[in-house]
Amino acid sequence: MKNYFYRIISIIAAAAFIIIPTLLLYGCGRGDKGDDSDSLADTSNADTDTTSADDKNESDVTHEKIAEAVFSAVQFTDELEALDGDVALAVYSLDGMVEADDMFAYAGTGALAEELVIVRCDDNAEEIINVFKEYRDKQKNVFESYNAGEVVKLNDAVIMKIGGYVIYCVSPDSDAVENELLLLTK
């Protein structure tokens, strides 16, 4: 009985450790910007190993086109909201690697693993990909004891480079996300 009690306390503490700081940081970075473009009801979750899709059309790829492609490819279970760039840098441990203006992140409540992160990068794409792989592995450890069903999504997370962007996406249908992203380069 004692071990069961400690296990429950550990699960609650782990969930609080992730959800509360994320929500607090998220709230600090938000201001009224006069529009509702931060709210995205349609979201998606995908996870595959690292893929690169550099192509002759890479200059045509923008973070807006990437986000639009992902949100049109998949219906996310969680409602994803845009995170402030500074908050995203902290959450995804990319502070010092990229500027806040180069971060485009969409996250849900934290109860589910679903999220989309788009990072504009120059020559440090592999380093950013490795950071996302580490982040995904940490998330898997958290969700194993908290919401094991989300581990499947994390195992299938899309981590790929397209043009001058690295994308990390956890969604219900990683194949659809990856296919839609690859279409951007054709």
C-alpha positions, -999 to +999 in steps of 0.1 A: +000+000+000+029+023+008+045+018-026+012+025-043+008+057-025+043+069-035+036+059-071+005+080-072+023+110-056+051+106-081+027+107-110+009+137-097+042+155-090+055+147-125+024+160-141+024+192-120+061+196-128+054+199-165+019+214-166+021+242-140+054+258-152+043+255-189+010+272-181+027+299-160+053+306-187+026+306-213+006+331-195+036+354-189+043+357-226+008+363-238-006+397-244-037+409-262-025+412-298-059+421-311-066+389-330-074+353-323-047+339-346-031+322-316-059+297-312-059+268-336-087+243-331-074+219-357-042+203-347-022+171-354+003+147-338+030+129-357+063+113-348+088+097-372+125+096-371+145+125-385+138+132-422+153+159-444+133+174-472+156+200-487+146+208-523+149+234-549+117+251-536+130+255-501+130+293-504+092+290-509+087+273-475+077+295-447+067+287-411+031+298-420+030+273-449+044+246-426+018+253-399-010+254-424+001+221-439+002+204-406-031+218-393-049+208-426-034+173-425-045+163-390-072+169-365-055+173-331-073+160-301-061+189-279-067+225-289-033+239-296-024+276-288+006+295-301+033+300-275+053+332-272+088+327-287+106+333-254+084+308-237+090+283-264+128+288-262+126+278-225+102+249-229+121+233-257+156+241-243+166+261-274+177+293-256+210+304-270+206+283-301+180+304-320+163+337-315+127+340-301+116+354-334+127+321-351+104+300-328+069+291-338+053+267-313+018+255-307+010+235-276-021+221-258-030+218-222-002+195-213-025+166-206-017+152-240+016+151-258+003+169-289+023+199-301+039+215-332+072+234-331+087+251-361+122+265-358+139+287-384+176+278-384+207+282-404+236+258-399+226+243-366+197+221-378+213+188-366+218+203-332+182+214-330+170+180-342+190+164-314+175+187-288+140+177-301+149+140-298+160+145-262+129+165-255+107+137-270+125+111-249+119+131-217+082+135-227+080+097-232+093+092-196+068+116-182+038+102-201+047+065-195+035+069-159+010+097-165-009+090-198+007+059-214-015+063-245+004+094-255+037+074-257+025+059-290+022+094-304+056+104-291+071+073-306+057+084-340+067+121-336+078+139-368+112+154-364+124+167-398+141+195-416+125+213-445+143+241-462+156+264-434+132+250-408+133+221-383+098+207-374+088+188-343+053+175-344+034+151-321+000+143-335-026+115-339-014+108-375+023+112-381+021+097-416-004+124-427+017+152-413+050+139-428+033+134-462+018+169-462+052+184-452+070+166-480+045+180-505+057+215-496+090+207-512+076+195-545 
